Amino acid sequence: MGTCIYCGKPAGIFREKHRECAEKRDQGWNEIIRMAKEAAIGTYPLEDVTNRSAAIAANSFLSSNEIREAMVTGWEKAVEHFLEDGNLEPQEEIRLVAFAEHFELTQEDLDKNGAYTQFVKGLEGR
């Protein structure tokens, strides 16, 4: 009998997770990314993100490392959002930098998918 990788309870023969647990995890993951993006854009209070993401993670089988990954993904999505018009305004730069500093995200963290490079190119386009 397999054990659910999320909740640790029996999952059935040849199964590694419950569908409900996987859905709960995915919903939590997406919610943290959405919240992180909104915080990096400036439409969600930055100071609320840490506690709210921890609460979501606790109910969604997400680890602290996964919270950090979600913060990076949210930052990447904010960069995409800001660069839709082709350049990065000074206020947008300030928000992105503040978010990265608040969560102690490094340039290496932010450039795993090339978002930091896009961010720098957006600065050059001003």
Phi, psi and chi 1 to 4 in degrees:
 res  aa     phi    psi   chi1   chi2   chi3   chi4
   1 MET       -  130.5  174.3  102.0   51.2      -
   2 GLY   -80.2  156.5      -      -      -      -
   3 THR  -112.3  136.1  -58.0      -      -      -
   4 CYS   -62.7  127.5  178.5      -      -      -
   5 ILE   -69.1  -14.2   59.4  174.1      -      -
   6 TYR   -97.4  -55.2  -61.4  119.9      -      -
   7 CYS   -97.6  -15.1   72.0      -      -      -
   8 GLY    81.3    4.5      -      -      -      -
   9 LYS   -94.6  162.1  -64.1  178.9 -178.2  173.1
  10 PRO   -56.5  133.6  -24.7   33.6      -      -
  11 ALA  -109.0   -8.6      -      -      -      -
  12 GLY   109.0  169.6      -      -      -      -
  13 ILE   -66.8  131.6  -62.7  175.8      -      -
  14 PHE    61.4   21.3  -53.5  118.5      -      -
  15 ARG  -117.3  143.7  -67.7 -177.1   57.5 -162.0
  16 GLU  -111.0   -6.3   63.9  176.4   13.7      -
  17 LYS  -160.7  157.0   59.4 -171.2  170.0 -167.4
  18 HIS   -84.9  142.5  -61.0  112.3      -      -
  19 ARG   -58.6  -41.8 -179.3  177.4   45.0   82.2
  20 GLU   -63.7  -38.9  -62.2   82.8    9.2      -
  21 CYS   -67.7  -41.9  -68.8      -      -      -
  22 ALA   -63.4  -40.8      -      -      -      -
  23 GLU   -65.2  -42.0  -72.4  172.6   -1.4      -
  24 LYS   -62.7  -41.6 -166.3  173.6 -165.2  179.3
  25 ARG   -64.0  -46.7 -172.7 -128.8  176.6 -108.7
  26 ASP   -62.7  -40.3  -68.9  -14.5      -      -
  27 GLN   -64.7  -42.4  -72.5  172.6  -11.4      -
  28 GLY   -63.4  -43.7      -      -      -      -
  29 TRP   -58.0  -49.6  171.9 -102.7      -      -
  30 ASN   -65.5  -35.8  -69.1  -32.8      -      -
  31 GLU   -66.9  -41.8  177.7   63.2   17.3      -
  32 ILE   -66.1  -41.3  -67.9  172.7      -      -
  33 ILE   -61.8  -45.0  -69.8  171.5      -      -
  34 ARG   -59.7  -46.3 -177.6 -163.8   59.8   74.6
  35 MET   -64.4  -42.0  179.9  177.8   47.8      -
  36 ALA   -62.9  -43.8      -      -      -      -
  37 LYS   -60.2  -46.9  174.9 -172.9  173.5 -172.4
  38 GLU   -62.7  -37.5  -70.9  179.7   10.2      -
  39 ALA   -67.6  -40.7      -      -      -      -
  40 ALA   -67.9  -31.2      -      -      -      -
  41 ILE   -76.5  -30.4  -71.5  171.6      -      -
  42 GLY   108.3   12.8      -      -      -      -
  43 THR  -104.0    4.7   59.4      -      -      -
  44 TYR  -137.7  137.6 -170.0   90.8      -      -
  45 PRO   -62.5  118.8  -14.3   23.9      -      -
  46 LEU   -55.9  -39.7 -172.8   58.2      -      -
  47 GLU   -67.7  -17.0   58.3  -83.4   -0.9      -
  48 ASP   -89.8  -13.9  -66.6  -11.2      -      -
  49 VAL   -64.9  -43.7  174.6      -      -      -
  50 THR   -60.4  -52.5  -58.7      -      -      -
  51 ASN   -66.9  -42.3  -70.0  -23.8      -      -
  52 ARG   -65.5  -42.6 -178.7   74.7 -179.6  117.2
  53 SER   -67.0  -36.1   61.0      -      -      -
  54 ALA   -64.4  -40.4      -      -      -      -
  55 ALA   -66.0  -42.7      -      -      -      -
  56 ILE   -63.1  -45.1  -67.4  167.7      -      -
  57 ALA   -61.1  -41.0      -      -      -      -
  58 ALA   -61.4  -29.8      -      -      -      -
  59 ASN   -97.6    2.3  -68.1  -45.7      -      -
  60 SER  -128.7   14.2  -56.9      -      -      -
  61 PHE    62.4   32.8  -48.8  109.7      -      -
  62 LEU  -105.2  138.6  -65.9  166.1      -      -
  63 SER   -87.2  171.0   68.6      -      -      -
  64 SER   -65.5  -33.4   57.8      -      -      -
  65 ASN   -64.6  -37.7  -74.0  -20.9      -      -
  66 GLU   -69.8  -33.5  -70.0  170.8  -49.0      -
  67 ILE   -61.2  -45.4  -67.2  172.4      -      -
  68 ARG   -60.8  -44.4 -174.8  172.5  177.5   81.9
  69 GLU   -60.0  -40.3  -70.9  174.3   33.4      -
  70 ALA   -65.9  -36.1      -      -      -      -
  71 MET   -63.1  -42.2  -67.2  -59.3  148.0      -
  72 VAL   -63.1  -45.0  169.7      -      -      -
  73 THR   -62.7  -40.5  -58.2      -      -      -
  74 GLY   -62.3  -41.2      -      -      -      -
  75 TRP   -62.5  -43.1 -171.2   88.8      -      -
  76 GLU   -59.4  -43.0  -68.2  170.1  -17.6      -
  77 LYS   -67.2  -33.8  -69.6 -175.0  177.6  -63.1
  78 ALA   -66.8  -40.0      -      -      -      -
  79 VAL   -60.4  -46.9  168.7      -      -      -
  80 GLU   -57.2  -44.4  -71.1  173.4   18.5      -
  81 HIS   -59.9  -48.2  171.5   82.4      -      -
  82 PHE   -68.4  -29.8  -75.3  143.0      -      -
  83 LEU   -89.4    2.2  -69.5  177.0      -      -
  84 GLU   -58.0  -31.8  -75.8  177.2   -8.2      -
  85 ASP   -89.6    3.1   63.3    1.2      -      -
  86 GLY    96.3  -13.6      -      -      -      -
  87 ASN  -145.6  171.9   67.3  -15.0      -      -
  88 LEU  -117.4  117.5 -162.6   60.3      -      -
  89 GLU   -76.3  154.8  -60.3  -63.0  -32.7      -
  90 PRO   -54.9  -41.2  -27.2   34.9      -      -
  91 GLN   -66.1  -34.5 -168.4   62.0   26.8      -
  92 GLU   -67.4  -41.6  -64.8  168.2  -18.0      -
  93 GLU   -59.8  -45.4  174.2 -169.6    1.7      -
  94 ILE   -59.3  -44.0  -69.9  167.3      -      -
  95 ARG   -64.2  -44.3  -71.3  179.0 -177.7  142.1
  96 LEU   -65.3  -42.7  -70.6  167.8      -      -
  97 VAL   -66.1  -42.0  169.0      -      -      -
  98 ALA   -61.3  -42.0      -      -      -      -
  99 PHE   -62.8  -48.9 -177.6   90.0      -      -
 100 ALA   -60.6  -42.3      -      -      -      -
 101 GLU   -67.7  -41.3  -72.4  175.9   -8.4      -
 102 HIS   -58.5  -40.8 -178.0   81.7      -      -
 103 PHE   -98.1    8.9  -69.1  102.0      -      -
 104 GLU    52.7   45.3  -60.5  176.3   -5.1      -
 105 LEU   -87.3  129.8  -57.6  175.2      -      -
 106 THR   -87.4  166.0   65.9      -      -      -
 107 GLN   -58.5  -39.1  179.8  178.8  -22.8      -
 108 GLU   -62.4  -44.1 -176.6  179.8  -29.3      -
 109 ASP   -56.8  -46.1  -67.5  -28.7      -      -
 110 LEU   -79.3  -12.2  -59.7  173.0      -      -
 111 ASP  -109.5   11.3 -152.3   31.5      -      -
 112 LYS   -57.5  -34.5  -73.5 -179.0 -177.0  171.3
 113 ASN  -112.0   13.2  -63.3  -48.8      -      -
 114 GLY    86.4    6.1      -      -      -      -
 115 ALA   -68.0  -37.3      -      -      -      -
 116 TYR   -65.1  -39.4 -173.0   83.8      -      -
 117 THR   -61.6  -42.3  -60.7      -      -      -
 118 GLN   -62.5  -40.8  -69.6  177.1  -32.8      -
 119 PHE   -58.4  -47.7  168.2   69.7      -      -
 120 VAL   -64.6  -41.9  170.6      -      -      -
 121 LYS   -63.4  -35.0  -73.1 -179.6 -178.8  178.4
 122 GLY   -64.5  -34.9      -      -      -      -
 123 LEU   -67.9  -37.3  -66.1  174.5      -      -
 124 GLU   -68.7  -24.2  -65.8  168.3   -4.5      -
 125 GLY   -79.0   -1.7      -      -      -      -
 126 ARG   -78.3      -  -66.7 -162.7  -80.0 -154.8
